[in-house]
Amino acid sequence: MRRSVPVVPLLAVGAFAIGTDTFVVAGVLPEVARTLRVSVASAGWVSTVFALAYAVAAPVLGALTGRLERRTVLVVSLVGFTVGNVASALAPDLPLLLLARVLTAVSAALYIPAATASAAALAPPERRGRAMAVVLGGLSAATVAGVPFGTWLAADLQWRATFWLLAAIGAACAVAVTVGLPALTLPPGPSLAARLAPARDRRVGLAVLTTALFMTGGYLALTYVGALLAPATDGDGTLLAVLLLVFGVPAVAGTVLGGRATDRWGGVPVLLVSVTGLALVLVTLPWTRQALLPAALAMAAWGVTAMATQPAQQHRLFTVAPSSGPLLLSLNSSATFVGIALGGFLGNRLLRHGGTDALDLLGPVGAALCVLALGTTLLGARARAGRRDEQPPTVGLASPDRPGLATHGGRRAAYGRTDNRTRTTRGSR
């Protein structure tokens, strides 16, 4: 008997690679600027271009690839991710590096929604939130390992080594997905127009706006976390790395707890609690950032509350129209990266024009945006569905009497794993 393959954790490894690529750039920017002989501000476009390219590509690719077989989409995205990181490692100047980052971002934008939708489709309804949380946990784990490890690697072996490592992880994940994931198809949508219809649902618009608001609020402060925590760290990079680790470990726990809580109480209550907690963390930053112990407690609470929002949001969108899941989840990914880019930009404006106390304004302004996110969450909870999906939500998806998504040949894959007996064609190996 051949061994079964844990599919959902496999998808989480790919999310870890992409999350590391996203978060590690902040730690290598000074080294990139020095090597390419540009200012740190100019090198900052490496992060901004990545976020903007991701934000634009996610909904477009989600719409265009929603009817394609999931394993093919995942492998193509991981190959593109690998090529993009190889090109980043070889880039001789900033313009070529920016082009390489665009390719990497587009590939990442294709992977995360496809992986999340695949995990949800493989799971029975009562465990769908947890399945999504496992994949998103890969992103959370990247916050634990990505920034401190990438910063150390760039300092010790040059920043190009960081991108070479990410390319190797991407290639390994592409092979693993090819070998370990069965051929998966989501419920067939009749047309692109029909699959785009749920995006016009008022609930979808409010949910995506909610994501953009609380992500902008969080990254308004998180983008400048080094300067923000300088009073607590006295400018010590090692202490800053420790505080980032203190943020990252609870972030993983927050993702897991958010997924389990979503399965038990639903997405809206979990979102209200987590965004409220995030607002409290941000509004108290002017005081907690002044000393090491309160700063560590604030970073831990920040990690938990920020990442607990993710499974709840993904679950809310997926349940609006499961057959359009990849598109709706890609819209959420797009809103996430819009928030990252906009948070950095607004924070920059605030620091330039906010006077001597500008750093103390980052947290409270971010908290105000989180309060707006609470408002849009409540509006979304009250909104009636605009258009319903053209087919019942359970068609082809997991249900109590059908515990998994059908693969080619009509067989079903159980939650989180599949074995080789479900593979009915050579192409689904």
VOPAGU-2260 file (C-alpha; in pm, 1 decimal, decimal comma):
REM VOPAGU-2260
SITE   aa  ch    i         X         Y         Z
SITE  MET   A    0       0,0       0,0       0,0
SITE  ARG   A    1     133,2     340,8     -90,6
SITE  ARG   A    2     162,3     613,0     170,9
SITE  SER   A    3    -104,6     883,4     184,7
SITE  VAL   A    4      -1,4    1246,1     138,6
SITE  PRO   A    5    -113,4    1523,3     378,2
SITE  VAL   A    6    -238,6    1767,3     116,3
SITE  VAL   A    7    -336,7    2071,7     322,4
SITE  PRO   A    8      -4,2    2094,6     512,3
SITE  LEU   A    9     169,5    2058,6     175,4
SITE  LEU   A   10     -16,6    2365,0      50,7
SITE  ALA   A   11      86,2    2547,3     368,8
SITE  VAL   A   12     454,7    2493,6     284,4
SITE  GLY   A   13     407,0    2681,1     -41,8
SITE  ALA   A   14     230,8    2959,2     148,3
SITE  PHE   A   15     528,3    2968,7     386,0
SITE  ALA   A   16     767,8    3023,6      94,9
SITE  ILE   A   17     555,0    3303,1     -48,9
SITE  GLY   A   18     501,9    3462,4     292,0
SITE  THR   A   19     875,0    3454,8     359,0
SITE  ASP   A   20     938,1    3621,7      23,8
SITE  THR   A   21     687,4    3893,9     115,1
SITE  PHE   A   22     813,1    3968,9     465,9
SITE  VAL   A   23    1185,8    3908,7     426,0
SITE  VAL   A   24    1238,6    4205,6     194,7
SITE  ALA   A   25    1209,0    4449,3     485,2
SITE  GLY   A   26    1513,3    4292,0     644,7
SITE  VAL   A   27    1735,1    4303,8     335,0
SITE  LEU   A   28    1655,9    4652,1     199,8
SITE  PRO   A   29    1965,3    4822,4     349,9
SITE  GLU   A   30    2188,6    4556,3     195,7
SITE  VAL   A   31    2009,7    4583,9    -140,8
SITE  ALA   A   32    2055,2    4962,4    -136,3
SITE  ARG   A   33    2425,2    4934,4     -59,3
SITE  THR   A   34    2495,5    4669,8    -325,2
SITE  LEU   A   35    2298,1    4841,1    -602,1
SITE  ARG   A   36    2423,1    5187,0    -496,8
SITE  VAL   A   37    2082,8    5342,8    -448,0
SITE  SER   A   38    1919,0    5508,0    -148,4
SITE  VAL   A   39    1719,3    5306,5     102,2
SITE  ALA   A   40    1411,7    5504,1      -6,0
SITE  SER   A   41    1466,6    5394,6    -367,2
SITE  ALA   A   42    1525,4    5037,3    -258,3
SITE  GLY   A   43    1192,5    5057,4     -77,0
SITE  TRP   A   44    1023,0    5030,0    -416,1
SITE  VAL   A   45    1119,1    4661,7    -407,1
SITE  SER   A   46     850,2    4614,9    -139,8
SITE  THR   A   47     601,1    4862,0    -284,7
SITE  VAL   A   48     613,4    4721,7    -638,9
SITE  PHE   A   49     567,2    4368,7    -506,9
SITE  ALA   A   50     259,5    4468,2    -304,9
SITE  LEU   A   51     101,9    4666,7    -588,9
SITE  ALA   A   52     165,6    4395,1    -849,4
SITE  TYR   A   53      11,9    4136,7    -617,8
SITE  ALA   A   54    -291,2    4356,3    -551,2
SITE  VAL   A   55    -359,1    4408,9    -922,8
SITE  ALA   A   56    -286,9    4052,8   -1033,6
SITE  ALA   A   57    -481,2    3862,5    -766,2
SITE  PRO   A   58    -839,0    3937,4    -878,8
SITE  VAL   A   59    -754,0    3923,8   -1251,0
SITE  LEU   A   60    -584,5    3586,2   -1226,5
SITE  GLY   A   61    -853,2    3460,6    -988,8
SITE  ALA   A   62   -1117,6    3533,5   -1253,0
SITE  LEU   A   63    -918,6    3393,0   -1545,0
SITE  THR   A   64    -805,9    3069,8   -1377,7
SITE  GLY   A   65   -1108,4    2987,1   -1160,1
SITE  ARG   A   66   -1223,9    2705,2   -1389,9
SITE  LEU   A   67    -881,6    2548,5   -1437,4
SITE  GLU   A   68    -769,3    2236,2   -1257,4
SITE  ARG   A   69    -618,4    2341,9    -922,2
SITE  ARG   A   70    -298,5    2139,1    -924,3
SITE  THR   A   71    -196,1    2282,8   -1261,3
SITE  VAL   A   72    -258,4    2636,7   -1135,6
SITE  LEU   A   73     -54,4    2573,6    -821,5
SITE  VAL   A   74     240,4    2423,2   -1007,1
SITE  VAL   A   75     248,3    2705,3   -1264,6
SITE  SER   A   76     243,4    2963,4    -986,8
SITE  LEU   A   77     525,8    2793,3    -797,1
SITE  VAL   A   78     739,4    2766,4   -1111,3
SITE  GLY   A   79     685,3    3137,4   -1177,8
SITE  PHE   A   80     772,3    3211,1    -815,6
SITE  THR   A   81    1096,2    3014,7    -852,0
SITE  VAL   A   82    1193,8    3188,9   -1175,7
SITE  GLY   A   83    1114,9    3528,6   -1024,2
SITE  ASN   A   84    1343,0    3466,4    -728,1
SITE  VAL   A   85    1623,9    3340,1    -950,8
SITE  ALA   A   86    1590,1    3658,2   -1156,4
SITE  SER   A   87    1591,4    3864,5    -835,0
SITE  ALA   A   88    1912,0    3697,1    -719,4
SITE  LEU   A   89    2079,7    3764,9   -1055,7
SITE  ALA   A   90    1951,6    4122,9   -1107,1
SITE  PRO   A   91    2246,2    4360,3   -1168,7
SITE  ASP   A   92    2052,7    4682,7   -1105,9
SITE  LEU   A   93    1735,5    4816,0    -946,1
SITE  PRO   A   94    1512,2    4830,7   -1259,3
SITE  LEU   A   95    1573,3    4462,6   -1339,5
SITE  LEU   A   96    1523,7    4371,4    -975,5
SITE  LEU   A   97    1187,7    4548,8    -980,0
SITE  LEU   A   98    1083,9    4356,5   -1292,7
SITE  ALA   A   99    1182,2    4031,2   -1122,5
SITE  ARG   A  100     975,7    4125,6    -818,1
SITE  VAL   A  101     673,0    4188,6   -1039,5
SITE  LEU   A  102     700,2    3834,5   -1179,9
SITE  THR   A  103     735,2    3694,8    -828,9
SITE  ALA   A  104     435,9    3892,1    -703,1
SITE  VAL   A  105     212,4    3783,6    -992,2
SITE  SER   A  106     301,6    3419,8    -924,5
SITE  ALA   A  107     235,0    3461,7    -553,3
SITE  ALA   A  108     -99,9    3624,4    -631,1
SITE  LEU   A  109    -197,8    3314,3    -827,8
SITE  TYR   A  110     -88,9    3066,4    -559,2
SITE  ILE   A  111    -239,5    3186,4    -230,9
SITE  PRO   A  112    -608,4    3202,9    -339,2
SITE  ALA   A  113    -578,5    2874,8    -532,0
SITE  ALA   A  114    -419,5    2698,3    -234,3
SITE  THR   A  115    -676,3    2833,9      11,2
SITE  ALA   A  116    -969,8    2742,1    -212,6
SITE  SER   A  117    -826,0    2392,1    -265,4
SITE  ALA   A  118    -789,5    2339,8     108,8
SITE  ALA   A  119   -1148,4    2453,9     168,1
SITE  ALA   A  120   -1284,2    2232,0    -109,0
SITE  LEU   A  121   -1104,5    1926,8      30,3
SITE  ALA   A  122   -1251,7    1978,0     376,9
SITE  PRO   A  123   -1595,3    1886,8     512,3
SITE  PRO   A  124   -1801,9    2198,1     596,5
SITE  GLU   A  125   -1747,5    2174,5     971,9
SITE  ARG   A  126   -1365,9    2179,4     924,7
SITE  ARG   A  127   -1338,9    2422,1     636,8
SITE  GLY   A  128   -1223,9    2712,8     854,8
SITE  ARG   A  129    -948,1    2500,1    1005,5
SITE  ALA   A  130    -833,2    2383,1     662,5
SITE  MET   A  131    -802,6    2744,3     547,7
SITE  ALA   A  132    -621,7    2827,9     871,1
SITE  VAL   A  133    -359,4    2559,3     802,8
SITE  VAL   A  134    -272,0    2716,6     467,0
SITE  LEU   A  135    -277,1    3067,4     610,6
SITE  GLY   A  136     -64,0    2935,2     895,9
SITE  GLY   A  137     213,3    2901,7     639,4
SITE  LEU   A  138     199,3    3278,3     596,1
SITE  SER   A  139     201,1    3323,1     972,8
SITE  ALA   A  140     499,9    3091,1    1010,4
SITE  ALA   A  141     682,9    3306,8     759,8
SITE  THR   A  142     655,4    3600,0     998,7
SITE  VAL   A  143     829,3    3387,9    1262,3
SITE  ALA   A  144    1119,3    3270,1    1046,4
SITE  GLY   A  145    1123,8    3502,4     745,9
SITE  VAL   A  146    1231,8    3843,3     869,9
SITE  PRO   A  147    1496,1    3746,6    1130,0
SITE  PHE   A  148    1641,6    3461,0     923,3
SITE  GLY   A  149    1642,4    3656,7     598,6
SITE  THR   A  150    1806,8    3953,8     768,0
SITE  TRP   A  151    2076,7    3731,1     914,0
SITE  LEU   A  152    2135,5    3555,8     582,2
SITE  ALA   A  153    2164,8    3885,8     395,8
SITE  ALA   A  154    2413,8    4018,9     648,1
SITE  ASP   A  155    2622,7    3702,6     647,6
SITE  LEU   A  156    2604,8    3584,3     285,5
SITE  GLN   A  157    2469,5    3892,1      95,4
SITE  TRP   A  158    2106,3    3956,7       6,7
SITE  ARG   A  159    2119,8    3752,9    -313,4
SITE  ALA   A  160    2156,6    3436,0    -105,1
SITE  THR   A  161    1813,3    3507,2      43,7
SITE  PHE   A  162    1651,3    3500,0    -300,4
SITE  TRP   A  163    1844,6    3188,4    -400,8
SITE  LEU   A  164    1709,7    3013,6     -90,8
SITE  LEU   A  165    1354,0    3120,3    -172,9
SITE  ALA   A  166    1397,5    2992,5    -528,7
SITE  ALA   A  167    1507,3    2653,9    -392,4
SITE  ILE   A  168    1203,6    2636,4    -161,5
SITE  GLY   A  169     973,0    2729,0    -448,9
SITE  ALA   A  170    1118,5    2458,8    -672,7
SITE  ALA   A  171    1086,7    2196,4    -398,2
SITE  CYS   A  172     724,0    2294,4    -339,9
SITE  ALA   A  173     646,8    2271,6    -712,3
SITE  VAL   A  174     778,8    1915,0    -720,0
SITE  ALA   A  175     592,6    1823,2    -401,5
SITE  VAL   A  176     260,4    1960,8    -529,9
SITE  THR   A  177     306,8    1779,3    -861,8
SITE  VAL   A  178     366,4    1448,9    -684,2
SITE  GLY   A  179     142,6    1483,8    -379,3
SITE  LEU   A  180    -168,6    1674,1    -482,1
SITE  PRO   A  181    -448,9    1498,3    -669,2
SITE  ALA   A  182    -611,5    1657,0    -970,8
SITE  LEU   A  183    -876,6    1886,2    -824,1
SITE  THR   A  184   -1154,4    2083,6    -987,5
SITE  LEU   A  185   -1391,9    2319,8    -815,1
SITE  PRO   A  186   -1760,7    2312,9    -909,3
SITE  PRO   A  187   -1784,1    2419,3   -1274,0
SITE  GLY   A  188   -1910,6    2772,0   -1329,2
SITE  PRO   A  189   -2097,1    2820,0   -1657,0
SITE  SER   A  190   -1921,2    3136,5   -1768,5
SITE  LEU   A  191   -1672,6    3403,2   -1667,6
SITE  ALA   A  192   -1958,1    3653,6   -1633,9
SITE  ALA   A  193   -2142,5    3421,4   -1397,0
SITE  ARG   A  194   -1831,8    3369,8   -1186,4
SITE  LEU   A  195   -1775,4    3745,9   -1172,4
SITE  ALA   A  196   -2133,6    3804,3   -1056,5
SITE  PRO   A  197   -2066,9    3733,3    -685,0
SITE  ALA   A  198   -1802,9    4007,6    -686,8
SITE  ARG   A  199   -2091,0    4252,4    -730,6
SITE  ASP   A  200   -2258,9    4122,2    -416,8
SITE  ARG   A  201   -2265,5    4395,8    -153,7
SITE  ARG   A  202   -2136,9    4153,0     108,8
SITE  VAL   A  203   -1825,8    4088,2     -99,7
SITE  GLY   A  204   -1753,2    4457,6    -148,4
SITE  LEU   A  205   -1790,0    4528,7     223,0
SITE  ALA   A  206   -1574,7    4229,0     319,4
SITE  VAL   A  207   -1296,3    4332,8      81,7
SITE  LEU   A  208   -1316,1    4691,9     209,4
SITE  THR   A  209   -1293,0    4559,3     565,0
SITE  THR   A  210    -970,8    4376,1     481,8
SITE  ALA   A  211    -820,1    4684,3     317,6
SITE  LEU   A  212    -906,7    4901,4     619,0
SITE  PHE   A  213    -762,7    4686,1     896,8
SITE  MET   A  214    -457,6    4588,4     690,4
SITE  THR   A  215    -384,8    4956,0     617,7
SITE  GLY   A  216    -427,3    5033,4     986,2
SITE  GLY   A  217    -191,0    4757,0    1092,5
SITE  TYR   A  218      78,6    4823,3     833,0
SITE  LEU   A  219      67,5    5197,6     892,1
SITE  ALA   A  220     257,8    5111,8    1210,1
SITE  LEU   A  221     415,6    4775,2    1123,6
SITE  THR   A  222     602,6    4911,5     821,9
SITE  TYR   A  223     798,0    5141,0    1054,5
SITE  VAL   A  224     821,5    4901,7    1347,5
SITE  GLY   A  225    1199,4    4949,5    1380,7
SITE  ALA   A  226    1167,4    5322,6    1441,3
SITE  LEU   A  227     848,9    5273,8    1642,7
SITE  LEU   A  228    1014,5    5038,4    1890,5
SITE  ALA   A  229    1345,8    5224,7    1911,2
SITE  PRO   A  230    1272,5    5354,2    2265,2
SITE  ALA   A  231    1224,9    4994,5    2382,2
SITE  THR   A  232    1524,0    4849,1    2196,5
SITE  ASP   A  233    1764,6    5144,7    2216,7
SITE  GLY   A  234    1831,3    5082,3    1848,0
SITE  ASP   A  235    1961,6    4728,2    1913,9
SITE  GLY   A  236    1893,6    4515,3    1605,1
SITE  THR   A  237    1907,4    4191,7    1804,9
SITE  LEU   A  238    1637,5    4310,7    2042,2
SITE  LEU   A  239    1427,6    4419,0    1745,8
SITE  ALA   A  240    1464,7    4070,8    1593,0
SITE  VAL   A  241    1351,0    3919,7    1923,8
SITE  LEU   A  242    1044,6    4144,5    1929,8
SITE  LEU   A  243     963,2    4044,4    1571,7
SITE  LEU   A  244     988,1    3682,0    1682,3
SITE  VAL   A  245     754,7    3761,4    1971,0
SITE  PHE   A  246     514,6    3897,4    1709,3
SITE  GLY   A  247     551,1    3600,0    1475,8
SITE  VAL   A  248     502,0    3306,4    1712,9
SITE  PRO   A  249     166,7    3429,2    1849,3
SITE  ALA   A  250      68,2    3514,8    1491,8
SITE  VAL   A  251      74,2    3143,9    1409,5
SITE  ALA   A  252    -137,3    3073,2    1716,2
SITE  GLY   A  253    -374,1    3350,0    1611,8
SITE  THR   A  254    -428,5    3190,2    1272,4
SITE  VAL   A  255    -504,6    2850,1    1424,7
SITE  LEU   A  256    -732,6    2994,3    1693,2
SITE  GLY   A  257    -906,6    3211,3    1434,6
SITE  GLY   A  258    -978,9    2908,5    1218,0
SITE  ARG   A  259   -1116,3    2700,0    1505,6
SITE  ALA   A  260   -1322,4    2991,1    1638,1
SITE  THR   A  261   -1463,6    3053,5    1290,9
SITE  ASP   A  262   -1575,9    2691,5    1264,7
SITE  ARG   A  263   -1750,7    2723,2    1601,8
SITE  TRP   A  264   -1897,7    3075,8    1602,3
SITE  GLY   A  265   -1877,7    3194,9    1240,9
SITE  GLY   A  266   -1669,8    3455,8    1064,7
SITE  VAL   A  267   -1839,8    3778,8    1178,3
SITE  PRO   A  268   -1806,4    3732,6    1558,6
SITE  VAL   A  269   -1442,5    3625,4    1522,7
SITE  LEU   A  270   -1368,5    3922,3    1300,0
SITE  LEU   A  271   -1532,5    4170,0    1538,4
SITE  VAL   A  272   -1334,2    4040,7    1836,0
SITE  SER   A  273    -999,7    4023,2    1654,9
SITE  VAL   A  274   -1024,6    4366,2    1488,9
SITE  THR   A  275   -1131,6    4520,7    1821,1
SITE  GLY   A  276    -826,0    4364,3    1983,2
SITE  LEU   A  277    -603,5    4494,8    1703,4
SITE  ALA   A  278    -744,3    4846,8    1749,5
SITE  LEU   A  279    -668,2    4832,0    2122,7
SITE  VAL   A  280    -309,9    4723,7    2055,4
SITE  LEU   A  281    -256,3    5006,0    1806,8
SITE  VAL   A  282    -415,8    5284,3    2009,9
SITE  THR   A  283    -196,7    5201,5    2311,8
SITE  LEU   A  284     131,7    5188,4    2115,0
SITE  PRO   A  285     241,5    5539,7    2218,1
SITE  TRP   A  286     274,4    5403,5    2573,3
SITE  THR   A  287     367,1    5037,0    2521,5
SITE  ARG   A  288     653,8    5119,3    2283,9
SITE  GLN   A  289     848,6    5302,9    2551,8
SITE  ALA   A  290     987,0    4998,3    2737,6
SITE  LEU   A  291    1087,0    4644,2    2646,2
SITE  LEU   A  292     835,6    4441,6    2851,1
SITE  PRO   A  293     519,2    4630,8    2748,8
SITE  ALA   A  294     648,8    4639,2    2391,6
SITE  ALA   A  295     688,4    4259,4    2395,3
SITE  LEU   A  296     337,3    4212,5    2533,2
SITE  ALA   A  297     198,8    4449,7    2269,7
SITE  MET   A  298     379,6    4267,0    1988,2
SITE  ALA   A  299     244,5    3930,1    2106,7
SITE  ALA   A  300    -112,3    4064,1    2122,8
SITE  TRP   A  301     -61,9    4230,2    1785,0
SITE  GLY   A  302      39,7    3901,3    1623,9
SITE  VAL   A  303    -257,5    3709,0    1764,6
SITE  THR   A  304    -523,7    3966,5    1681,2
SITE  ALA   A  305    -391,7    4053,9    1335,3
SITE  MET   A  306    -370,1    3696,6    1210,8
SITE  ALA   A  307    -695,1    3576,0    1370,9
SITE  THR   A  308    -874,3    3797,9    1119,0
SITE  GLN   A  309    -755,2    3598,9     819,3
SITE  PRO   A  310    -946,0    3266,9     844,7
SITE  ALA   A  311   -1265,1    3455,4     933,9
SITE  GLN   A  312   -1241,3    3679,5     628,5
SITE  GLN   A  313   -1153,4    3394,5     393,4
SITE  HIS   A  314   -1442,2    3188,0     526,6
SITE  ARG   A  315   -1692,5    3474,7     490,1
SITE  LEU   A  316   -1601,8    3523,9     126,3
SITE  PHE   A  317   -1587,2    3154,4      36,5
SITE  THR   A  318   -1936,0    3091,9     172,0
SITE  VAL   A  319   -2089,8    3373,4     -37,6
SITE  ALA   A  320   -2034,6    3167,7    -356,4
SITE  PRO   A  321   -1815,8    2856,4    -323,7
SITE  SER   A  322   -1795,7    2799,2    -700,2
SITE  SER   A  323   -1640,7    3145,8    -734,2
SITE  GLY   A  324   -1413,5    3084,3    -435,4
SITE  PRO   A  325   -1080,3    3143,6    -614,2
SITE  LEU   A  326   -1197,0    3480,8    -746,3
SITE  LEU   A  327   -1340,3    3596,7    -413,8
SITE  LEU   A  328   -1036,2    3483,5    -218,0
SITE  SER   A  329    -810,1    3656,1    -470,0
SITE  LEU   A  330   -1004,8    3978,2    -412,8
SITE  ASN   A  331    -930,3    3943,0     -43,0
SITE  SER   A  332    -561,6    3882,9    -117,7
SITE  SER   A  333    -564,8    4191,5    -336,5
SITE  ALA   A  334    -717,3    4397,2     -55,1
SITE  THR   A  335    -450,2    4264,4     181,2
SITE  PHE   A  336    -167,4    4386,2     -37,9
SITE  VAL   A  337    -342,8    4715,3    -111,2
SITE  GLY   A  338    -347,7    4760,9     265,3
SITE  ILE   A  339      22,6    4678,2     294,6
SITE  ALA   A  340     116,6    4927,5      22,2
SITE  LEU   A  341    -124,6    5196,3     140,6
SITE  GLY   A  342     -21,3    5155,7     503,3
SITE  GLY   A  343     343,6    5212,7     413,6
SITE  PHE   A  344     258,0    5513,1     197,9
SITE  LEU   A  345      28,0    5678,7     453,9
SITE  GLY   A  346     278,4    5610,8     730,1
SITE  ASN   A  347     548,0    5780,1     523,2
SITE  ARG   A  348     323,2    6085,3     473,5
SITE  LEU   A  349     244,0    6095,0     845,4
SITE  LEU   A  350     610,3    6079,3     944,9
SITE  ARG   A  351     700,8    6355,7     700,5
SITE  HIS   A  352     425,4    6594,3     803,6
SITE  GLY   A  353     327,7    6486,8    1156,0
SITE  GLY   A  354     592,9    6680,9    1342,6
SITE  THR   A  355     805,0    6561,0    1633,7
SITE  ASP   A  356     535,0    6329,1    1767,7
SITE  ALA   A  357     464,7    6165,9    1432,3
SITE  LEU   A  358     568,9    5817,6    1549,3
SITE  ASP   A  359     313,0    5835,1    1828,9
SITE  LEU   A  360      41,9    5905,1    1571,9
SITE  LEU   A  361      96,9    5585,4    1371,0
SITE  GLY   A  362     -78,7    5354,5    1615,6
SITE  PRO   A  363    -383,4    5571,1    1693,3
SITE  VAL   A  364    -445,1    5653,7    1325,7
SITE  GLY   A  365    -419,3    5281,8    1247,5
SITE  ALA   A  366    -665,4    5209,5    1529,3
SITE  ALA   A  367    -910,7    5457,9    1376,4
SITE  LEU   A  368    -896,4    5264,6    1049,1
SITE  CYS   A  369    -968,1    4944,4    1242,2
SITE  VAL   A  370   -1277,5    5108,7    1392,2
SITE  LEU   A  371   -1394,2    5184,0    1038,6
SITE  ALA   A  372   -1332,0    4816,1     958,0
SITE  LEU   A  373   -1564,0    4719,3    1244,6
SITE  GLY   A  374   -1832,0    4937,1    1089,6
SITE  THR   A  375   -1800,5    4776,6     747,4
SITE  THR   A  376   -1807,9    4432,5     911,1
SITE  LEU   A  377   -2139,8    4509,3    1077,3
SITE  LEU   A  378   -2279,9    4652,1     754,7
SITE  GLY   A  379   -2171,7    4337,9     569,2
SITE  ALA   A  380   -2337,1    4116,6     829,2
SITE  ARG   A  381   -2667,0    4296,6     772,0
SITE  ALA   A  382   -2645,2    4313,6     396,2
SITE  ARG   A  383   -2867,2    4088,7     193,3
SITE  ALA   A  384   -2717,3    3884,7     -85,4
SITE  GLY   A  385   -2708,9    4069,6    -415,9
SITE  ARG   A  386   -2698,7    3788,7    -666,4
SITE  ARG   A  387   -2685,6    3426,0    -568,2
SITE  ASP   A  388   -2445,3    3189,6    -733,9
SITE  GLU   A  389   -2603,2    3011,6   -1028,5
SITE  GLN   A  390   -2571,6    2676,0    -860,2
SITE  PRO   A  391   -2631,5    2554,3    -504,4
SITE  PRO   A  392   -2331,5    2618,5    -277,0
SITE  THR   A  393   -2291,8    2248,2    -200,9
SITE  VAL   A  394   -2271,4    2124,6    -558,2
SITE  GLY   A  395   -1938,4    1947,5    -593,7
SITE  LEU   A  396   -1823,4    2067,8    -252,5
SITE  ALA   A  397   -1788,8    1890,1      75,5
SITE  SER   A  398   -2106,1    1824,9     270,5
SITE  PRO   A  399   -2202,1    1592,5     554,7
SITE  ASP   A  400   -2287,1    1314,8     311,0
SITE  ARG   A  401   -2002,4    1402,8      73,6
SITE  PRO   A  402   -1691,2    1467,4     285,1
SITE  GLY   A  403   -1460,9    1596,6      15,9
SITE  LEU   A  404   -1425,1    1749,3    -325,8
SITE  ALA   A  405   -1459,6    1509,2    -617,5
SITE  THR   A  406   -1145,6    1447,3    -819,8
SITE  HIS   A  407   -1135,1    1335,8   -1182,2
SITE  GLY   A  408   -1312,9    1004,5   -1214,5
SITE  GLY   A  409   -1573,4    1088,9    -950,5
SITE  ARG   A  410   -1369,0     975,4    -649,2
SITE  ARG   A  411   -1347,2    1193,4    -342,2
SITE  ALA   A  412   -1045,5    1313,6    -147,2
SITE  ALA   A  413   -1079,6    1319,0     230,0
SITE  TYR   A  414    -988,8    1625,8     432,8
SITE  GLY   A  415    -622,8    1709,9     438,7
SITE  ARG   A  416    -495,3    1405,8     257,1
SITE  THR   A  417    -539,8    1178,4     -37,1
SITE  ASP   A  418    -402,2     841,4    -123,8
SITE  ASN   A  419    -296,8     698,4    -451,0
SITE  ARG   A  420    -614,8     494,3    -485,1
SITE  THR   A  421    -804,0     814,3    -577,2
SITE  ARG   A  422    -582,3     868,4    -878,8
SITE  THR   A  423    -766,6     738,2   -1176,7
SITE  THR   A  424    -555,4     885,9   -1452,7
SITE  ARG   A  425    -191,5     918,9   -1523,5
SITE  GLY   A  426    -230,2    1296,0   -1518,1
SITE  SER   A  427    -340,0    1299,5   -1155,0
SITE  ARG   A  428     -37,5    1137,8   -1008,4
